[in-house]
Amino acid sequence: MQTPERQSMEVDIVCTGFGPATGGFLTTLAEAMNDDQGQPALMSRVMPGMPLQVICYERADDIGFGVSGIVTRAKGIRDSLPDLDPSQIPLAHSVEGEEVLYLLDPHKVSRRSWSLKMLDRLVHAGKWLLPYKEHAVKLPYIPGFLSKHDGLLLSMGQFNQWVGSQLMSSGLVQVWPGMPVKEPLIEDDQVVGVRLIDQGTDREGNPDAGFMPGMDIRAPLTVVGDGPVGSVGQKLDEHFGLPEGNHQREWALGMKMVIDLPPDCELKPGMVLHTFGYPEPEIFGFLYVYPDGVASAGIFVPSWLDSPVRTSYRYLQHWMTHPALWKHLEGSTMRSWGAKSLQESGKAGEPFLVGDGYARIGEGSGSTNVLTGSGVDEAWTTGVQLAEAVIELVKQDKPFTRENLENTYVRRRRESWVEKEGRVAERSRDGFQKGFVRGLIGMGITGLTGGWLNLSGDSKPPHERIPSIEEHYAGKIPADELKKMRAQCTESGTSLQEALLNRCGWPEIPFDGKLLVSQQDALLMGGKVQAPPGYADHVVFINPELCESCSEKLCIDMCSGQAIAPGENDGVPQFDREKCVHCGACMWNCTRARDGDAEQTNIKFGVGAGGLHSAEN
Amino acid sequence: MSNGFHIVVCGSLVPDPLQTLQPVMGASGLPELKSEMMLPSVLDPWAGHALFEAAHLAAKTPESKVWLVSAGPKARLQQLMMTLAQKVPFELVALDGSASGFTDASSVAKSLSEAIEGIAGLDRSRMLLFGGCASASRDAGATMQIVGERLSIHDQFLAVDELDVENDGSLRILERIEGGQYLESVCEGPPAMLGWATGTLPEPKNNPQVGMMNMRTIMPALQRAQSVSVGAGDSTFASVEVPQQRRETRIVKDLPADEIARELVEWIRS
């Protein structure tokens, strides 16, 4: 078969990934591209006489697919969009009320340390004096660093779609969804553009019917905003490494549902509920109430949940059925469902922000603030800062060298609130490395002292943190029984994690067919996943021997879309691209270190087409 | 004289089929889909086949050109173009109006035919009018015929799966008929109206160069989009509903195929 020639195209700026960071970048850049008379103000270098040629490629089938519901102070967003009217954006609403609930365990089955059990006893003893209801205590006040007072509730999907439509209607930049970017083009340590994904391949990436090699998009500047599991960002980190002392070891999986609340629900639009303490102490939860009786409800399962049993979907259901939540959610109906990995190293995980020919913005650039639990506003702002830098450089006819980008973009970022708040937050979660209570106290101390004081804790890659199932249940479940359970689950093809949770006393989920449904049904009812044929698998098990020797196979249970299933004879797991929601959880939940790189795992998460088809998330 | 075709494809958007579609009665008294403006859109699949067939025919017939005439909310059309414009070359004629599906075929057809009549440079003697066999605006399957009639196109073919241009310029067309059979017809040549079923072509790959080329004309077309009224007119919608799903999930292992078949038959009969 004759292989078609790889095509190439030149533009001035190529962006990878359309999220809030790229939205901020393109919005700011587009505003400066024409002068007051509507004439081009920024001219192209690659196409002399033409306006600046700017193009953005988004992996998902449409912009705004597969992201999340958020609450944000929206400081940066409002600075660059002073006329922003939330009523023009579906599901957007101003924050009208905030509550933080500490959830006690009504079933007494969660993994609670002695100190937390002590705290629970104290709460029970003094519940007549405390704002205690339905096994939950409302925090009497919300520390300033956590509060989103005067902020916005947004559906990221709808916000991205709104930003994208504003950009498209300007006609000044082009945004192309459904076009994954495979990798950066690096020549002599200079990024000269990107290569798009090959189309018409088999699952291994070999040319197949209708093969079309991914086009090379060459550009003087590549803007990398492809998020925490983006392929371009990952390849840059592989090539350039991270700055000394930095690491990307802290992660969380956010899993949530968009739901129609019952008609008699008393929660008003704009209400924000945050929870901690249940279903496991380390799992945080959120409930955001949008207009028209719609809400976003979900949990975060962090990498420092030191348990090999972490089935996010089951935990999500236990969280929703906690009495303090269920009083609001009973009678609700799921509209959609989704999951996303969050890079929670924040400032500590910052990569090299710029180099010759490239700049990094957004979550993948370490902008997320892990103390305030805020990422979207920070990501947007880094995009704005890069755009301002680009405008300055283009007007001065200066090239996009590392030095010039350092002097413009990085300088702006270092002088901004994103950096200042990021530095405060940098060590705020270190305490969680040594326990939940210590972590909470550490966050409080960091927040209240503005980062002057922190509780220490050495970070480890997730795969070094997760004990084996046998180690974890030693003394709780007899070894013989555990062995028998493992054999029975393998034989019946059912989940060992589910069996272990049941064995430990977690109640069965009372399925109601509307909100509480099996994960398989959730995938059918709210998953909305699609994967076009003709692309290579983007999840690859690198060393089969490591998989065969792995007894946890956490990748299977942590797979949000049940796209990873047991392999033959319990060997290398099988990946089904048509179920993958591209959350990337498999990448950091693998319990085996990659050969030759102890910071990575045995699962490679590359670029792929398809995924969630929901813009409500 | 040119032998190329001037192919006009009528096609509009429908909600992404993976979305939750819930018909509700809107504030205006007309039915609509719940949160319709939040739903991402795709090109109606039948119109998509028509467009891909049109582009394929134009590519192998020199001096041919493809127009896509599309009626829908401008913002939604704009979003649709982000994905569609990467597929095949075409020139967009945009009409800003409802694509909710709760419209009547004749008013949609009137808007489409008037827009086609207004296309500069269109040679109607060389025109092939393409559309989906049951589409153009999620209708009952009548729109394309009415558009054809309004444009005085008398050779009309529905549920087309194949079109071949013979050496003498005539068109050989396969239409689906009952029983899995085809009706083969030959007509002398354009003008003709073809309402496509699925055709024979796969969805084209995304091509960035095609996207860049299309976008130069698409944005101005969207900015020029005329507002059209394709409402339900005097129609009254008594009720709206979607087919009820029935799903029973059961995981079984190593069940013989015969047993599965027996259970399915029993389930269907019940």
Contacts between the chains, C-beta under 8 A, distances in Angstrom:
chain1	res1	chain2	res2	distance
A	7	B	209	6.7
A	9	B	208	6.0
A	9	B	209	6.2
A	9	B	212	7.2
A	55	B	208	7.9
A	55	B	212	7.7
A	61	B	83	7.0
A	62	B	16	7.6
A	62	B	40	4.9
A	62	B	79	7.1
A	62	B	82	7.3
A	62	B	83	6.6
A	63	B	79	7.9
A	63	B	82	7.1
A	64	B	40	7.5
A	65	B	40	7.2
A	90	B	35	7.0
A	90	B	37	6.4
A	90	B	38	4.6
A	91	B	38	7.2
A	158	B	38	6.1
A	161	B	40	7.6
A	161	B	79	7.1
A	164	B	79	7.4
A	164	B	82	7.6
A	165	B	75	5.3
A	165	B	78	6.1
A	165	B	79	6.4
A	168	B	78	5.0
A	168	B	79	7.4
A	168	B	81	7.9
A	168	B	82	6.8
A	168	B	219	7.6
A	169	B	75	7.8
A	169	B	78	6.4
A	169	B	222	7.5
A	169	B	223	8.0
A	171	B	219	3.9
A	171	B	220	7.8
A	171	B	223	7.5
A	174	B	211	7.3
A	174	B	212	7.2
A	174	B	215	5.6
A	175	B	82	6.1
A	176	B	82	6.3
A	176	B	83	7.9
A	176	B	86	6.0
A	176	B	206	7.6
A	176	B	208	7.0
A	176	B	211	5.8
A	177	B	82	5.5
A	177	B	83	5.9
A	178	B	83	5.0
A	178	B	86	7.1
A	178	B	206	5.9
A	179	B	86	6.8
A	179	B	206	5.3
A	179	B	208	7.0
A	196	B	208	6.8
A	199	B	205	4.4
A	199	B	206	6.9
A	200	B	205	6.4
A	210	B	202	6.9
A	210	B	205	6.5
A	212	B	205	4.8
A	212	B	207	7.6
A	215	B	207	8.0
A	215	B	208	5.2
A	215	B	209	7.4
A	217	B	208	6.9
A	292	B	35	7.8
A	335	B	20	5.6
A	336	B	20	7.0
A	492	B	253	7.1
A	493	B	251	7.5
A	493	B	253	5.7
A	518	B	249	6.5
A	520	B	249	5.9
A	520	B	251	7.9
A	521	B	247	7.4
A	521	B	249	6.0
A	524	B	247	7.1
A	526	B	20	7.8
A	528	B	16	8.0
A	528	B	18	4.0
A	528	B	19	6.8
A	529	B	18	7.6
A	530	B	18	6.1
A	532	B	203	7.8
A	534	B	205	7.5
A	613	B	16	5.4
A	613	B	18	4.1
A	613	B	19	7.2
A	613	B	40	6.9
A	614	B	18	7.5
A	614	B	19	7.3
A	615	B	38	6.3
A	615	B	39	7.3
A	615	B	40	4.8
A	616	B	35	7.7
A	616	B	38	6.3
